[in-house]
Amino acid sequence: MSDVRRRELAKIHIGRDQLGMDDDTYRDMLWTVARVRSSSELDAWGRAKVLEHYRALGWRPKRRRHPGKVAGRNSELMRKIEAQLADMGLAWAYADSIVRRMHQVESVRFANPSQLRDVVAALTYEQRRRADRCCPECGQPSGHAEGCPEGSS
C-alpha cells in the first residue's frame, strides 16, 4: 500500500469519526459517492470523491502538528530550561519528570507556557540548592573538613 493511499484512507476514517457517521451511514455514503461498500475498494478517484464529499459536509482536516518541534511562544522558555539543565549537567528526562510530577504532562514538549514557567522555577530552585550545598573552591558539600585543599590559603 502506497503512502499516499494510506494517508488518504486515514483521512477518510478520521473524517468519518469526526463527522459522527455510524457504520451503515458510512457504507451508504461510500456506495452513493464511489459505488463501493468498503474503503479498501476505493481507487484514487474514489478516495478523492469521498474526501471532496466530506468537505462539502463541512469537514476540514486538522493541520498536522510536528512532534518534537517547539511552538514559537514556548521556544524562549525551552531555551531557558535547556540552559539550566546544561548548567547542572542534567538530561531532558529530568525536566520531563518535573513537569510530569507537577502537571501530569508527559513531557516538556507538550507543556503550555504556564507549566514551562513552573519547570523553570523548579530548576532555578534546584540550581540554588546545589550552589548552597557545594563549596565554591572544590565543589564538595559545604561543611567539609576545615581548610579546603583546593582553596587559596
Stockholm file with secondary structure:
# STOCKHOLM 1.0

chainA/1-153         MSDVRRRELAKIHIGRDQLGMDDDTYRDMLWTVARVRSSSELDAWGRAKVLEHYRALGWRPKRRRHPGKVAGRNSELMRKIEAQLADMGLAWAYADSIVRRMHQVESVRFANPSQLRDVVAALTYEQRRRADRCCPECGQPSGHAEGCPEGSS
#=GR chainA/1-153 SS CCHHHHHHHHHHHHHHHHHTCCHHHHHHHHHHHHSCSSGGGCCHHHHHHHHHHHHHTTCCCCCCCCTTCCCGGGHHHHHHHHHHHHHHTCCHHHHHHHHHHHHCCSCGGGCCHHHHHHHHHHHHHHHHHHHHHBCTTTCSBTTCSSSCTTSCC
#=GC SS_cons         CCHHHHHHHHHHHHHHHHHTCCHHHHHHHHHHHHSCSSGGGCCHHHHHHHHHHHHHTTCCCCCCCCTTCCCGGGHHHHHHHHHHHHHHTCCHHHHHHHHHHHHCCSCGGGCCHHHHHHHHHHHHHHHHHHHHHBCTTTCSBTTCSSSCTTSCC
//
